[in-house]
Amino acid sequence: MKVELKSVLTQNEIQAVSDMADVIWREHYASVLSANQIDYMLKKFQSPSAIAQAISEGYEYYFINYADAPVGYISIKLDSVDRKMFISKIYLLSDYRGKGCAYQAINQLIEICKGNQLDTIWLTVNKNNSSIERYKRIGFYIADSIVTDIGNGFVMDDYVMEMQVQKV
């Protein structure tokens, strides 16, 4: 099956992304973050108002569709000055991890980069996240380590991972 990216445009679609985030985050981060931090981060970064604000600031949201159904979502921001794409968010429902969905979605992002003459894709990932090895397998490398204060006594302790986009 082929994965397709579908733009998130309407308020109902924004709500669907937020609802999906709630399910994914509570399952995926339960062993890494406290329940209080998950609640805080969902409200701060994944609520409908936070998603709408991000879109107004130039972030693009997409459903990751598999067999015509949304199985995850991605948020990106293009930076034509530095010639980079930032993957702000990439999340899949648990049943679709390890099936190549993220790989196919990232390949589509590479094509977007090429079409916009961007050289690099970068993202941040929690240092205790099982996705790090998957990112390495598809061409990302650890470029830096950062700790970001996100308020309310919480920090994000992340790696910055990058992938160079090959010009073809």
DAQUI-V456922 format. One record per pair of residues at least 24 apart in sequence whose C-alpha atoms are under 6 Angstrom apart, sorted by the first residue. I is the first residue (numbers start at 0). GAP is how many residues later the second one is. Records with the same first field share a line. If there is no record, write none. Layout:
I=GAP ; GAP
This chain:
2=62 ; 63
3=60 ; 61
4=57 ; 58 ; 59
5=56 ; 57
6=55
7=53 ; 54
13=34
14=33
17=28 ; 29 ; 30
23=69
82=35 ; 36
83=34 ; 35 ; 36 ; 37
84=36
85=35 ; 36 ; 37
86=36
118=45 ; 46
119=43 ; 44 ; 45
120=41 ; 42
121=39 ; 40
122=37 ; 38
123=34 ; 35 ; 36
124=33 ; 34
125=31 ; 32
126=31 ; 32
138=24
